[in-house]
Amino acid sequence: MKAIVQDRYGSPGVLELRDVEEPIAGDGEVLVRVLAASAFIGDWHIVTGLPYAIRPVYGLRAPKLGVRGQDFAGRVESIGANVTQARAGDEVFGTCEGSFAEKARARSDKIAPKPANLTFEQAATVPIAGVTALQGLRDKGEVQQGQRVLILGAAGGVGTFAVQMAKAYGAHVTGVCSTSKVDLVRSIGADDVVDYTRVDFTETGERYDVILDTGGSRSLSDLRRALAPEGTLVIVGGEGGGRLFGVAGRLLQAPLLSRFVRQRLRPLASKQNRDDLLVLKELIEGGKVTPVIGSTYPLSEVPDAIRQLGEGHGRGKIVISVEAR
């Protein structure tokens, strides 16, 4: 089968389309024919091996797993032992190791039935970004109806899901983005949109009950100025912070500082699971959330997709179309 393979860390040019052996579903796993996948910033980090702090997890000198990609949507081809929630022929979406390939193995507890009203390309954008937005708003932010919520990076992969989910929870939502994306953020339901190239949201005097930061470019002190006295800041990630630790320093600093202030400063490490995929499926089929696709690449052009990720300032999600149907 065809797959995008990586033997060493480096620029997206290290990725190659190759013929590899088909995987076999193990205990608690399913084998899926991948029809679409999507890329997220974590893929770029694994390709480049940056920041260096990730290498003890993914491989010190080279990635432990050669095939890239995690998000996918496709059809189950076979199931391993002890799988009871899927069967051959099911249309599913979720996460796996190695979704930039024609077939992939996935744990049965990290997949769910594909939302009936989505294409495979749309469904492939949902798992990581959608679960991150859900856990950030629901679990860390504890968003309630009527609260004022600020989404930084509102036009990005996580941000576009977060804007719509916060609205579904009944919040008054302000999205922060660049000039070219203002119309997009408004179109997905934001009550207010701040163009950060023209307005500094920390200097407006507005205070928010919950801030979801997907950008990572502002300091904790900046963000706290825009946060209500007892508000909650949820730090999803973001870029910057150097080649050694990236944004890890800020993620570690937030909970320590939170002990000494009334505001709650909470880093988020999202965890993929079937239950949250089912929550997203319900929101999507109920018309409350619709994926935003920024660009689509064929499997052979995954290096270009990863290169686009590294440039930043994306619009919605990047889709990899694996197989024509």
C-alpha positions, 0 to 999 in steps of 0.5 A: 500500500502507499503511505507517507514515510519519515526516516529522519527529522527535518524539513517537510522534504524528508517525507516520502510516498512509498510502498509499505506493508499493510498493517494488521489489526491487533487485539482491540484494534480495527483495520481501516481503509483511510479515505481522508485524513487531516493534518494538524500542527502536531504533525509538523512538530514530529516531522521537524523534531522541534522543539527538542523536548518532544524527542524523548517521546517520539524518538531521540534520533528519528521518529519511532513510527515511520508513517505520519498522520493521526486524524482520519475517516474511512471504512473498517476492513477488519477487526481484531480480537475483543472489538465489539463496537465496530464491524467490517464496512462501518464508516468511522472517524477517529485517530490512529498512528499513521493515517497518511496511508491507504490503510491504518490500524486504530484502537477501537476506543479512539474511533466512532461512527462517522457523522451521517451529514459529513463527507469523509473529508469533513469528518477527517478534520474533526477528531483532534481539533474537535476534541481539543476544543470540546475538552478546552471549553467544557472540561477546563473552561467550564463554559456556561450560558451567558458567559463572555468567551474569547477565542484566540486563533479563532480561524484555525483548526481548533479555533473554528470548532471552539467558536461554534461549540461556545455558541452551542453552550450559549456563550457570547463569543469573541473571536480573535484573528487577522484581517483576511479571516474576519468574515470567516470567523463571523460566518461561523457564529462569533458575536464579535470579531477582533482583528489583532492587526488593528486592535490589541484585545488586552487594551480594550478594557473588555474582560472575559469569563473564559479565554481559550488560547490556541495561538500562544503568542501572548504572555500570561500577563497579557492574557490575564489583563483581558480575563475577568477577576475570577475568570478561566484561561485555558492554554491549548498550545501555540507556537514560539518559545524556542527550539528546545522547549517550545511553549512548554515553559508557559504551560508549566508556569500557568498552574503554578501562578494559578495557585497565587491568583483568583483567576484560574490558569489551566493548560490543556493536554487533550485526550482522544476517546470514543465518548467525546467523538460521540459528543461531537457527532451529536453536535455535528448532526444537530447542526451546531458544529460544521467543520471548516476546510481551508485546503485539500491535498492529495496523499502525494502532496503531504509534504506541501500540506505540512509545509503550509502548517509550519507557515502558520496563520491557517484557515480551518483545517488541512485535509488529505484526500487519500483515495478517490471514491 
